[in-house]
Amino acid sequence: MKHLKFYFQYIKESMTTDIDGLLDSINDKKIDFYGIGLSNDEYINKPIELLYEDANFNTTMFKKNLKKGEIESTQDIENFLRKDIDMKFFFLYSRDETVLNNPNYLILQYYKDNRWYPIEVYSLEGKIKNFYEKLTAKKIELTDNNITYKYETSNSGNNWLLSNKEEKTDKFKENLETENIKELIRSGAKLKIIE
């Protein structure tokens, strides 16, 4: 339980992933709205904010002894490196547990390729670790002009150290801060999450 508290800190500090990699980490637990007692037709294509405030959704969750965590957005997280992805999500917990316990469900919606995708529901069954590990990368590769620059961090993504120093340039320096990494990505460098 105390580990989950640290995961919540990581999500606010160092989210660095692409949506496909994140969803792959929990893909085998995907369910539909019927799995939580609701109709797919009524909810799947709503914006997640409307679902979060929907009276029927909230009543059904209450009857199922579930409560909502706060809604989160990657756009509000300063160190999220991929600004081309917007993901909004919240967790559902048993009402008799705190948010420091493992959630039962993850509800998420993401914007990719110039459109919002339908809301997805995941049954977590205590497997939240995979989700947060994908959000807290420690090693990345940036590729530009067919040269790959390998960076590592030990402080939640605030500073990045080039591990293949022989590739150092004026643009891909030995030490970079998160804002420098974001700027390189905006300038066309390709990001790959390693770990």
KARA-V840596 format. One line per field, one symbol per residue. psi: psi as a letter, one per 30 degrees, with the letter a starting at -180 (. if undefined). burial: + if it has 24 or more other ideal C-beta (glycine too) atoms within 12 Angstrom, else -. A space follows every 50 residues. Layout:
BEGIN
psi = ???
burial = ???
END
This chain:
BEGIN
psi = efeeeeeeeeefeijilleeeeeefgefgklafefgglkeeffeglkeee eefkeeeeeeeefghllkakklkfffjegjfjffkkkklllklkfgllff lklelkklklkkhglkllkkkkkehggfeeeeeffikfklkkkkhgkkkk kllghhgekkkkfiffgklfeileklleeeeeeeefgfkkkkke.
burial = ---+--++-++++++++++-+++-++--+-+-+--+++----++-+-+-- ++----+--++----++++-++++--+-+++++-+++++++++-----+- ++++++++++-----+--++++++---+-+++++++++++++------++ +++--++--++++--------+---+-+-+++-++---+-+++--
END
